[in-house]
Amino acid sequence: MTDQALRRVDQLLTELVELVETARAVPISSSCVVPREHVLDLLDRLRDVLPAEMDDARRVSAQRESVLAEAAGHADRVRSEAERTSAAAIAAAREQAAAMRADADQYLREVRASAQAEAQRLIEGGRAEQSRLVVATGVHQAASSDAERLRREADDYAATTRAAAERYLAASQTEVERAATALRQDAERYAERTLSDLVEVLNRAVTTTEHGRQQLLNRHSHSVGAR
């Protein structure tokens, strides 16, 4: 209700109260005689002020559901955006892990090829040395031992690299899922706070309007009862 309307209602109610208080008392009773036309005129003017404010109160109540629905839609959009963001992050992490695994496999193949080439070179060197040295058997055994050692080292390094890549993939997926969960929880908390704030504001507006309307009805009932 606007300040001007409140002042007008208060003025009319005050005039009604003064009219009743100054009315001529009926002897041997608590009743009084008031000018009917004057009282009816004041009530008509009071009625002219109230309907617009009552319509505003009804409009506020009717708009409450619309505002809540709009807030719920906004919360759904925030939640959907969070889910899309988390899905994109998970996809990026999986792609990066797959690339690391491919790099590890490629490196493993290169290390194995290098080890085999080195082993072959040593064996061939040992065979060439065998023709020149009396202790050809010892040279061949040394070359074979070195080749086997290189193979074991290459296999160990490849296994370690693959395990590290798989651990990184698992850790990345865990971190991304944790971040996505936190993001969804933040979106839901934000939506809940927004809806709670809107409900509180609307409830205060409806309570204030209802309280003003009840006061006016109480004053009107009291004045009519006194009459």
C-alpha positions as a printed Julia matrix, in Angstrom:
227×3 Matrix{Float64}:
   0.0     0.0     0.0
   1.38    3.43   -0.93
   2.03    6.14    1.64
  -0.7     8.31    0.14
  -3.26    5.49    0.37
  -2.23    4.72    3.96
  -2.62    8.35    4.94
  -6.04    8.47    3.28
  -7.22    5.29    5.04
  -5.92    6.55    8.38
  -7.67    9.89    7.84
 -11.01    8.24    7.08
 -10.72    5.86   10.04
  -9.8     8.74   12.36
 -12.82   10.7    11.17
 -15.04    7.68   11.8
 -13.64    7.22   15.31
 -14.11   10.91   16.13
 -17.65   10.81   14.77
 -18.52    7.9    17.07
 -16.72    9.38   20.07
 -18.49   12.75   19.75
 -21.91   11.29   18.91
 -24.8    12.05   21.2
 -25.29    9.3    23.78
 -28.65    7.56   24.2
 -29.86    7.99   27.8
 -29.59    4.98   30.08
 -27.57    2.94   27.54
 -24.07    2.61   26.04
 -25.37    3.37   22.55
 -25.08    6.6    20.65
 -26.74    8.39   17.76
 -24.57    9.0    14.69
 -25.49   10.72   11.42
 -26.16    7.82    9.07
 -25.45    9.68    5.83
 -22.12   10.95    7.1
 -21.03    7.5     8.29
 -22.09    5.84    5.04
 -20.23    8.49    3.07
 -17.05    7.84    5.05
 -17.39    4.09    4.56
 -17.91    4.53    0.81
 -14.77    6.64    0.54
 -12.85    4.07    2.59
 -14.06    1.34    0.25
 -12.81    3.34   -2.74
  -9.27    3.34   -1.28
  -9.04   -0.36   -0.32
  -9.86   -2.34   -3.51
  -6.72   -1.29   -5.43
  -4.5    -2.35   -2.53
  -6.37   -5.63   -2.16
  -5.85   -6.28   -5.87
  -2.11   -5.62   -5.41
  -2.02   -8.15   -2.59
  -3.79  -10.73   -4.74
  -1.39  -10.06   -7.63
   1.61  -10.55   -5.33
   0.18  -13.85   -4.15
  -0.56  -14.94   -7.74
   2.94  -14.0    -8.91
   4.57  -15.99   -6.12
   4.29  -19.31   -7.95
   5.54  -17.73  -11.17
   8.62  -16.31   -9.45
   9.35  -19.62   -7.74
   9.01  -21.48  -11.05
  11.41  -19.04  -12.71
  13.92  -19.48   -9.89
  13.64  -23.27  -10.17
  14.28  -23.01  -13.92
  17.37  -20.91  -13.28
  18.62  -23.49  -10.79
  18.1   -26.26  -13.37
  20.06  -24.28  -15.95
  22.94  -23.78  -13.49
  22.93  -27.51  -12.66
  22.91  -28.46  -16.36
  25.82  -26.12  -17.08
  27.79  -27.65  -14.2
  27.12  -31.15  -15.53
  28.24  -30.15  -19.03
  31.41  -28.58  -17.62
  32.24  -31.66  -15.56
  31.59  -33.96  -18.54
  33.92  -31.88  -20.71
  36.62  -31.96  -18.02
  36.34  -35.74  -17.66
  36.52  -36.21  -21.44
  39.62  -33.98  -21.64
  41.31  -35.94  -18.83
  40.56  -39.26  -20.52
  41.9   -37.97  -23.83
  45.09  -36.77  -22.15
  45.54  -40.11  -20.35
  45.02  -41.99  -23.62
  47.65  -39.81  -25.29
  50.1   -40.53  -22.44
  49.47  -44.24  -22.74
  50.06  -44.1   -26.49
  53.31  -42.2   -25.91
  54.39  -44.8   -23.35
  53.65  -47.65  -25.76
  55.55  -45.89  -28.52
  58.53  -45.31  -26.25
  58.42  -48.95  -25.17
  58.57  -50.07  -28.78
  61.49  -47.74  -29.46
  63.4   -48.94  -26.38
  62.86  -52.57  -27.31
  63.98  -51.95  -30.89
  67.05  -50.09  -29.65
  67.87  -52.89  -27.19
  67.48  -55.53  -29.87
  69.67  -53.54  -32.26
  72.28  -53.07  -29.57
  72.14  -56.78  -28.69
  72.48  -57.73  -32.32
  75.4   -55.37  -32.69
  77.12  -56.88  -29.68
  76.48  -60.41  -30.88
  77.81  -59.59  -34.3
  80.77  -57.84  -32.74
  81.37  -60.87  -30.57
  81.2   -63.15  -33.57
  83.68  -60.98  -35.46
  85.92  -60.89  -32.45
  85.61  -64.67  -32.2
  87.39  -65.07  -35.48
  90.22  -62.9   -34.28
  90.59  -63.97  -30.69
  91.37  -67.3   -29.19
  88.9   -66.68  -26.36
  85.95  -66.36  -28.74
  83.65  -68.28  -26.41
  84.14  -65.76  -23.57
  83.45  -62.82  -25.89
  80.24  -64.42  -27.19
  79.04  -65.13  -23.67
  79.78  -61.55  -22.62
  77.87  -60.18  -25.61
  74.92  -62.46  -24.91
  74.9   -61.46  -21.24
  74.96  -57.76  -22.14
  72.18  -58.25  -24.64
  70.02  -60.07  -22.08
  70.71  -57.35  -19.5
  69.68  -54.68  -21.97
  66.49  -56.56  -22.75
  65.64  -56.84  -19.03
  66.36  -53.15  -18.45
  64.23  -52.17  -21.43
  61.33  -54.37  -20.24
  61.61  -53.01  -16.68
  61.64  -49.41  -17.88
  58.69  -50.01  -20.19
  56.7   -51.65  -17.38
  57.51  -48.76  -15.02
  56.46  -46.2   -17.63
  53.18  -48.0   -18.34
  52.39  -48.28  -14.61
  53.12  -44.57  -14.11
  50.82  -43.68  -17.01
  48.02  -45.86  -15.6
  48.45  -44.33  -12.13
  48.28  -40.85  -13.66
  45.13  -41.79  -15.56
  43.45  -43.12  -12.39
  44.49  -40.05  -10.37
  43.32  -37.67  -13.12
  39.93  -39.34  -13.36
  39.55  -39.25   -9.55
  40.44  -35.54   -9.37
  38.14  -34.65  -12.26
  35.23  -36.59  -10.76
  35.85  -34.95   -7.38
  35.9   -31.52   -9.02
  32.72  -32.31  -10.95
  30.98  -33.45   -7.77
  32.06  -30.27   -5.96
  30.84  -28.16   -8.88
  27.45  -29.86   -8.89
  27.17  -29.44   -5.1
  28.04  -25.71   -5.39
  25.39  -25.28   -8.11
  22.77  -27.04   -5.97
  23.69  -24.98   -2.88
  23.47  -21.77   -4.96
  20.08  -22.78   -6.34
  18.84  -23.68   -2.86
  20.03  -20.33   -1.42
  18.4   -18.44   -4.31
  15.07  -20.21   -3.84
  15.22  -19.77   -0.05
  15.92  -16.02   -0.39
  13.08  -15.58   -2.89
  10.65  -17.51   -0.7
  11.64  -15.43    2.34
  11.17  -12.13    0.46
   7.8   -13.21   -0.94
   6.64  -14.5     2.43
   7.56  -11.18    4.07
   5.67   -9.27    1.36
   2.57  -11.44    1.7
   2.74  -11.27    5.53
   3.04   -7.46    5.48
   0.13   -7.12    3.06
  -2.03   -9.55    5.02
  -1.2    -7.78    8.29
  -2.23   -4.38    6.87
  -5.43   -5.84    5.45
  -6.28   -7.5     8.79
  -5.73   -4.25   10.69
  -8.09   -2.41    8.33
 -10.71   -5.14    8.66
 -10.38   -5.05   12.46
 -10.81   -1.28   12.54
 -13.78   -1.49   10.2
 -15.41   -4.26   12.29
 -14.84   -2.31   15.5
 -16.36    0.87   14.04
 -19.44   -0.95   12.69
 -19.92   -2.81   15.98
 -19.78    0.43   17.93
 -22.35    1.91   15.57
